[in-house]
Structures are given as C-alpha cells and as structure tokens.
Amino acid sequence: MKLFSFLVRQSPSALILAVLTGIVSGAASAALMALVNQTLVPVASPSETLGWAFVGITATVLISRLSSKLLLLRLSTRAVFNMRMHLCRRILLSPLREIERHGSPKIIAALTEDLLAVADTLAKFPLLCINTAIVVACFFYLIWLSWKLALGFLVFFAVGVVIYELIEARTRPHLAEGREKWDVLVGFYQALIHGNKELKLHRERRDAFFSQGLRPTAQAMRKLSLSWHSIFAIAASYGEILYFVIIGGALFIAPKFGNFDLQVLTGFTLLTIYMNTPISFIVGSIPDFQRAAVSLGKIESLGLSLMSGSPTDMHGAELSPARSLTELEVIDLKYVYRQDGEERAFKLGPINLNIRPGELTFIVGGNGSGKSSFARLLTGLYVPDTGTIRFNGEPVTDATRDHYRQHFSVVFSDYHLFETLFGLVSGGLQEQAASYLEKLRLTSKVKIADGRFSTTNLSQGQRKRLALLTAFLEDRHIYLFDEWAADQDPEFKDVFYHEILPELKARGKTVLVISHDEHFYHVADRIIKFDDGMIIEDRSRADLTAAAVYDRREYSRL
C-alpha cells in the first residue's frame, strides 16, 4: 500500500510500535469475545475469576487501542506536516519558470485537495490497523473453535475479497481522471474570482464562461464522482450480502454436515457478528485510501517535476560584504521562452550589456519586446539557456544564483504585496517605515505595528506604493521597477520620477526602470530600447542631450 510505505519512510520504529500495540488490542478483543462466549454457555455460574479476567482483558483492550491510536495519530500528523513542508520548500526552491509552467491551479490543488485527502485518510489509519488486528485475532479464535467452520469462513471471505477487488479496480481510472479534472475546475474557480469584474461587465462572456467552461467541467467531475462512488457502493453491498451468507451458513447449513457443539456455533456466530463492524470499517475505508493514493502520487510527481530545473539552496551562501559599487555585466545572454500550446517560441538575445554602478537606466520598448523577460533573467529568476551574467567580476552559476538574487529589490508589474514585513528585522524599522509612509503619502491610510500593515485594502496605486516601501526597507544594491508608475496618478508619477528615483541614485543605488512614460525619459542617465527580444538602442544622457540639441537646431532652420 502506497500510504503504508509513505508512513514507513517517516519513522519505521514508531510505526512498528503502533502496529504491535494494535495487534495486542486485536488479540485482547478476540480474548474478550472468547471469554464472553465461555460465559454465555456456562457449566455452572460464572466464577469470580472470570469476572476479574473480564476486567483485565477489557482494560488491556482499551489501553492498547488508545496507545495504538495515539502513536499512529502522532506519526500520521507528523508525516502530513513533513509532506506539506516538503512541497512548500520545493515550490520555494524550484525555478520560477517551472512554477509558471505548471500554473497556480495545479499547485493550489496539490496544496489543498491532495494534502487534505492524504491527511484525512491517514487520520483513519490508526483505526484501520486496530480493526485489521481485531479481524485477524478473531479469525484465529475461529480456528481454535472449529477449523472446519473457520475454513469455510476463509473460503467465502477470500472469494469475497477477490470479487470486491475486481469490482473496485473499475474505479481507478475514474479516480485518476477525476483528479486531473479537479485541476481544471480549480482553474475555473480562480478565473471566477480574479476575473469577476470582467465577467460582470460582459454578459455574453459571463454566460459563455459559465455554460461552456465552468458548468461542463463541474458536470464531468460530478459524473466521475458518481461513477466511482456507485461502484464502491455496489462492492460494499456485495460484501454485506456475503457476510450474511456466512452467518446463515454457520447456523443452518453447517449443522447438516457435522456435529458441532452449541458453544462452538454460538461462539462462531457471536464472533462473526462482532467482526462485522471492523470489516465494514476496513471495506468502507478502501475508497478513501484509493483517493489518497492518487493524491499522494500527484503530490510526489509535482514535487519531482518542480525540481526538474536548476534548484537553488534556500539557505545558500551568506551575502558578501556590502559594497558601494556593484558591477553587472551581461555576456551573450540568450533565452528561449515557449508557452504551452504555442507553436512559435519567443527568443531573447543575444544580449551584451554592462550596467554601470550608481546609474539610473530606463528599459523601454513595446509590449512583447522582451523587457520583462530580460528583467527576470537579470535578477536571476530565469536561468539563461546560454551566456553569462558576471557580478562583481564573478560568473553567476546555479550554486551562486540565490546569493546573487539577494542584491536586488524589485517591484514587478505582477507583484505580490505581503501583509507582513517578513525578513525585515533591522533596527529602527518602525521609524524608517513611518518616514517612508509619509514620503509615499500613505500615513492617513496605513499604519505599521509589529511588522504588519494595518490594511492592504487600498487602490492599486496605493498598494504599489506599499510594495515600493517594502523595497526601500530592503535597502539592496540594485533596484528594478517594472512599470511601477503605470497605476499612479499624474502627481505621484511626477514624485516617483523626480524625487524617488534621484534619491535612490544619490544613495549610490543602481536603478533600472521599465517604463513607457516618454516624457520622463530625460531623468535617465541611460536608455536601453528592446524590440523583438533584442537591444536595438543603448544611449546615454549625453547622447540624448546632443540629439535633443541637434533636433532643436534642425527645427530652427525650417
């Protein structure tokens, strides 16, 4: 069993101890039934010894059962915790491109549906072990009562298990297909939430989204769920019929083929009835364990797939001592970007570039020209196919990429704003944050207490200012802003270009700004223009000034 091997990998010794206590519980349960059977058909009145034996065996059953439950619950919850942390760690360490390739629906489904399925099923594992031990122990007592009746029971039970397995096997394709369909359904749920504004504004799109996308996917999921649950229900009903056939055979058919003592028949019937509950639990748990096995397979395959790129160490090398200058050189950098389902790949490069320390550089170009892809390559989030990035004269490799990334503070166009200032623990943080809130004109909107924003329920422009505040507090050597000013009002856009950027430059920071705001290009020391994945223009302020003077002279001659 896949889940059992999963638990074995977590702690073999703890699992063995839990199983042993479960076996003790099962054996004690069988002994208790034997004692009851002996007492029901007494030669004389029950003795005081039998009464104390009843008390002792009952205590053994309760204590061993509770011990087994607690041990297995401790093991299973720890196993789920380790698996959850392992997957989250894989997501943190895996290349960004792998995260983007898989898409958030598949990852969210694994972190929620799959982990929940495994956790819920492992919570049943203690009872499964105990009930299995009870069934096995009771069966051995049946053999002690009458090996002939026990053999008949075993034959019927074995036939039932084989037929049940044949019926249950039909559910596996439905379970696997249903799990794949769940990824698609989660994608529609995300679109329902994140695209809610667009759906409200466009009735035809809203109706088509519901009737052609969400509803058919949910309907397919319903049919698959109905299919596997129906098969399991049929299999369970078959098991119940077989169970009553065994009891009927022992009471009405077996006496015709042998002379069985009344105490033997009573004990056999009593134990068979007693075994109904544990057997029903075992059979009823099979659907849950099948689904959990599928979910565990999805989690493990996702974890392996995420690490198929070039992973980095979450606890990499310590940052190098701070320098006032950071030399950054890009040499023959090439990258091929292909979206799933697209025939044509976007090619970036070759790019050769020397970014000078303390320089304010604008990166410009049309949409799809390669600016954002270059930003992800430059910051170490994407791994180039060929070429090298040299930082302070040293090439950036897989081993040093995470160390290299720690020199950047970035606000991407698709940024995420954390409500807590995770990782920012420098002295005077509260005072610095208050100063930046005032500079960003947010003091009336947001307060910071215990390293948390009082609210992030703000306009898009104001949220971007909070992201900028976080970047200020990071105080890294290199700053990169991807269309940061696009959501700002004209007044604060002017503040950004004429106050914030010059201030960062005055502090010795290297600043790169991806921008479409042409009327602010004069602020830049340098403008790099992209088109179709290539740098087609690289001009300094001196070049721009000279060109502007030349244009004015040419204009005056007209």
N, C-alpha and C positions, 0 to 999 in steps of 0.2 A: 504494500500500500504506500502510495506516494507521500501521504501525510505522516505515516508512521516513520518512514525513512527520514523525513524532514525533522521530526522530533528526535530521532536517534542522533542526528548530526548536532543537535543543540546540546544535549547532555545525556550520553548513554547511561551513566551511572544513576542519575536521577530517574530516568525512565525505567530502568531495571528495578529499582527500589519501589517505585509506584506500582509497577506491574505485579511484583511479588506480594505487596500488601493487598492488591486486588485479588490475587489468587487465594490468599488467606481468607479474604472476605467471601469469595465464592465457595471455598471449601467449608467455611463455617456455616454459610447459608444452607448448603446441602446437608451438613450435620444437623442443623436445626430442623430441617424437614424430616430427616430420619428419626429424630427424637420425637417429633410430633406424631409421625406415623406409628412409632412404637407405643406411644401413649394412647392413641386412638383405639387400638385393639389390645387392651391390656389383659394379662392373665389375672392380675389382681389390681387393686387400687394403685394409682401412681405413687411411687415411693418419694421420700424427701430428697433422695439422691438425684432422681430425675428432675425434680424441681430446681435444685441448685445447678445441675448440668444445663438446664434451660436458661437460667440466668447467666451462667458463664459464657455459653455459646452466643447468646444474644448480645452480650457486651462485646465479645470478640468480633461479631458481625458489624456492629455499629462503629467500633473504634477503628477496625481495619478499613471499613468502607470510607469513613471520614478521612482517615490518613491517606488513602489512595487518591481520593478526590482532591484533597489539598495539595498533595505532591504533584499530581498531574495538572491541576489548575495553575500552580506556580510555574511549572515547566511550559505549559502551552501559552500562557500570557507572556512569559519571557521570550518565547520563540516568535510570537507575533510582533512584539516590540522590536526584537532584533531584525526581523524581516522588514518592518516598516522603516526603521532607521537605515538599514542597508540600502533599501530602494531610494530613500531620500538622499542618501550620500552618493549613490550612483548618479542621481539627477544632478547633484551639485558638481560632481567631478567630470561628467560626460561632456564632450564638445557641444557647444551651442548649436551647431548645425544638426547634430543628432536629435537634440530636443525639438528643433524646428521641423525636422523630417518626420518624426513620429506624430507631432501635433498634440496639443493640450488635451483633446477628448480622450485619446488612448491612455495618456499618462494619468489623467484625473480618474478615469475608470479603474485603473490599476490601484491607485491610492485609496479609492473609496470602495467601490463594489467588490473588487477582488480581495482586498485586505479584510473587508468586513465578512465576506463569505468564509475565508480561512479562519478568521478569529472566532466567528460563531460556531463553526464546525469543531474547531479544536476545543472549545468550551464543553462540547459534548463528549470529547474523547475519554475523560475520566469515567463517565457512566457507561460508555461502550466497553471499556476494559473490565469494569466491575461486572456488568451483565454477561459479558462473554465468559468470565471466570465462573459465574453462577451456573450458566448453562453447562459448561464442561464438567464442573464438580457434580452437578445433579445427574448428568449422564453417567458418570462413574458410579454413582449410587444406584442408578437404574440397573447397571450391570451387576452390582452386588445383590440387588433384589432378585433379578432374573435375567440371565444373559440372553435367553430366547426373546423375551419382550424387548430388551434393550437392542438386540439385533434388528428386530422388526422396526423399532423406532428409528434406528440408524439408517436402515434402507429407505424408509419413507422420507426421512429428513434429507438424506443425500440426493434422492430424486428431486425433492422439492428445491434444494439449493441449485441443482443443475438447471432445472427448468426456469427458476427465478433468474438465474444468471443469463440464460438465453433471452428471456423477456427484457431484462434490464439492459442488455447490450444494445438494444434498439434505441435506447435513449442517448447514447454517447454522441452520435452525430448531431442530434438536436441540441444537446448541451454546448457542443463546440460552436455550432452555427449561431446559437443564441448569444454566446459570449462575444462573437465577432459583431453581431448585430447591435449589441449593447454599446460598443464603441461609437457606432454611427448615431445611435439615439442620443448619447451624451453630447455629440457634436451639434445635434439639433437643439438640445436644451441650452447649450451655450449661445447658439445663434438667437434663440428665443429671448434670452436675457440681454446679451450685448447688442443685438440688432433690433431691440424693441422699439426704439424711436423710428427707425426706418420702416418697420412693419406697420406702425401706427399711421405713418404718413402716406402709405401706398397700399390702398385696399387690394388691388389685384395681386401685388407681391405677397401681401399678408395671406390672402386666400390660397394662393398657389403654394406658399411655404407650408401652410397647414395641411392642405388636401393632397399635395403632390410629394411632400417631403416628410413632415413630422408624422402625420396620421398613417401613411403606408408603412413606415418603419416601425411605429408602435404596434400596428396591426400584425406585422410579420413577427415581432417579438412576442405578441400575445399568442399567436398560433403555435410558435415553437414551444413556449412555456406550457400551453395546453397539451401539446403532444407528449412532452416528457413526463408531465405530472399524471396524465391519463395512463401512460404505460406503467409508471410506478404504482398507481392505484390498482391497476389490473393485477400486477405482480403481487401486491400486498394482499388483495382479496384471495388470490390463488393460495397464498401461504396460510391464510386463516382457514380456508376450506381443508387444506391438507392437515392442519393442526387438529381440527375436529375429527377428521378421518382417523387419526392416530388414537385419539381418546375413545372413539366409538369402537375401533378395532380391539383395543385393550379390554373394554368392558363386555362386548357382545360376541366378538369373533374368537379372540384368544382362548376363552374357556372351552370352546368346542374342539380345540386341537391339543389341549393339555390340561392337566390337573394343577391349577395354580391356587396357591393359598390365598385366602381372603385378605390377609395383611399385605401380601405381595401386590394384589390387584388394587387394594386401597392406596398403598404407597405409590404405585406406578401412576395411578390416576391423580393423586394429590400432587406429585412432583411435576407431572405433565401440565396440570393447571397452573402450578406455581411458576413453571418455566415460560408460560405464555407472555407475561409482562416483559421479562428480559429479551425474549426472542422478538417480540413485537418492536421493542426499542431498537434492537440491532437492525432489523429489517427496515424500520422507518428511518433509520439514520443513513441508509445507503444513498438515497438521493442527495442528501446534504454533503456526504463525503465525495460523491461524484462531481458535484458542482465545485466543491472546494478544491478537488484535484485539478479541474480545468482552470480555476482561478490561480492556483499555485503555479501551474505551468505557464500561464500568461505573465505572472509577476516575474518568474525566473527568466523567461525568454526576453521580456522587456529589459530587465537588468543587464543581461548579457549583450543585448543589442545596443543599449545605450553606451556601453563601453567599447563598442567596435571601432571607435575612432581613436584619437590620441588622448587618453585620460591624463589628468594632472593631479598632483597631490594636494589635497585640501589643506594639509599642514606642510606647505612647501618651505623653501629656504627663507630665512629672515630677510627682511628688506635691507638693502645696502644703506650705508650711512647717507643722510640727506646731502644732496649737492645743490648748489645754486644753478648749475648748468646741467642740462640733460641732452646729450647728443643723440639724435634719432635719424637713422639712415635706412632707406628702403632700396633694396638692390634687386632688380629683375623680378619683381613680385608678380606672380600670376595666380589666378584663381578662376575655376570654372564652377558656375552656380547653375544647378538644374533643379527646377521644381518638379515634384512628382506629377506625371501626366503631361508635361510639356516636352515637345519634340526638340525645340531649339534651346540650347544652353546659353546662358549669359557668360561671356568671357571678360574677365577683368585683367588688364595688364598687356604686356609687361610694364611695370611701373618702377621708375627710378626717381628717388626723391631724397633730399636732405633737408630735414626740418631743423631749423636753427633754434638754439635755446633762447627763451625770452621773446620769441617772435609771435605776433598776432597774425594768424593766417586764416583767410577765408577760403573755403572749398565750395565752389559754385558749379552749376551745370543744371541741365534739365532733369525732369523726373526720369528715372531709369538709366541715368548716365553712369551710375556706379559709385556715387558719393557714399551712400550708407554702407554698401558692401565694403568699400575701402576703409571706412571708419571701423567696422568690425574686424577687419584684418589688422589694421594699425594698432588697435587696442588689444590684440591677442585673443579675441573671442572666436574668430575663424582661423583655421590653420591653412596657410597658403599651400597650393599644390607644388609650386616651385618658387625659388627665390628666397631671399633672406631679409630679415629685419635685424639691424645691429643697434644695440642700445648701449651708449657709453663705450662704443668700440667692440662690444661682445655680441656674438650672434645669439638670437633668441631661439631656443630649442624647446622640445617637448618637456624637458626636465626643468627649464627655467621660465616657461611661459607664464605660469601663475605668478611667479615672482615679478616678472615684467609687467603684468597687468596691474599690480598694486601701485604703480606710479601714475595711474590715470584716474581722474574724476570725470565722469561722463553723464550727461543727461541726453538720452536718446529721444527721438520723436515718439517712440512707443514705450516710454519709461514706465516704471512701476514706483509708486510712492508708498514707502513703508510708514506705518503709523508710529513706529518706534525707531529711535535713532540707534539701531543695532550697531555695535562695534565702535561707537564714538564715545570714548571714556576719558578723553583728555581733560586736564584740569582747566577750570574756567569755562566749561562747555555751556553752562546756563547763561553766563554773561555774554559769551560770543553769540549764542543763538538769539538772545534778546536784541543784540546790536544788529544782527542781520535781518531779523524780523522788522525792525524799524526801517532799515535801508530798503527792504523789499515792500514796505508799506503794508504790512500784514498784522501789526500789533493789535489792531481792533478786531481782527478775525480769529487769530490763533494764539494760544499760549503754549509754553513748553514746561512740563512738570515731570520730574522723574524720567527724563529722556523720552517722553512721549508728546506728540502733538495733541492738543485738546480736541481738535477735529481735523478731518481731511475732506469734509463735506463742503467743498468750495467750487468755484468756477474752474474751468480747465486752465485758464491763465494763472489763477492764484495757486492751483495745485503745482503748476510748473515752477512757480516761484519757490514753493516749499522744496521741490526737488533741487532747485538751484541752491537753496540754503544748505541742504544736506551736502552738496558738492563743496560749498565753501568750508564747512566744518571738517570735511575730509582732509583738506589742505594738502593735496597731492601736487606733484611737479608739473603734470600736464593736464590741461582741461580741454574737453571736447564737448561742444554743444551742437546737437543735430536739430536744426530748425527750431531752436528754443523760442525765438521771438514770434513764431507764427501765430500763436494764440494770445499775444499780448495786445493791449490797446495802444494806440499811437504814442501816448505819453510815456508809458513804461517801456515801450520799444526803444524810445529815444534814450531813456535811462540806461537800458541794457547796453546799447552800442556806445554811448558817450560817457558813461560813468563806470559801469561794472567791468566791461572789457578792458578799458585803460587802467583801471585799478589793479586787475589781475596781472596785467603786463608790468605795471610798476612794481609789483611784488616779486618780479622775476619769473613768473609762470609762463610756460609755453602754452599758447591758447590757439585752438583750432575751432573754427565756426563754420558749420554747414548752413548756408543761407541763400535765400532768394531776394533779399532786400537790397536791390541795386543801389538805392540812394544812400546806403550806409557803407558802401564799399570803400569810401575814402578813409574810413577808420583803420583799415587793414594795413599791415606792413607788406603783405604779400597776398596775391590772389591766384589760386590754382583752379583751373577750369577742367572739368571732366566732360567727356562725350563718348558714348558707346564703350564705356569701360577703359578709356584711355585718357591720359592727361594731354590736352591739346593746347594748353596755355599755362604758363607759370611766370607771373610778372610781379616785380617788387614795387614798393611805393614810388621809388624814384622813376621807374619805367612808367607807372601810371601818371605821375605828375608831369613827366615830359610829354607823354601822349596827350594829356589834357591841354598843356600849353600849346602844343602843335595844332591841336584841333581849333583852339581859340584864334590862333594866327591865321589858319586857313579860312576860318569863318569871317575874319575881319577883311580879308582880301575880296570877298564876294561882293 
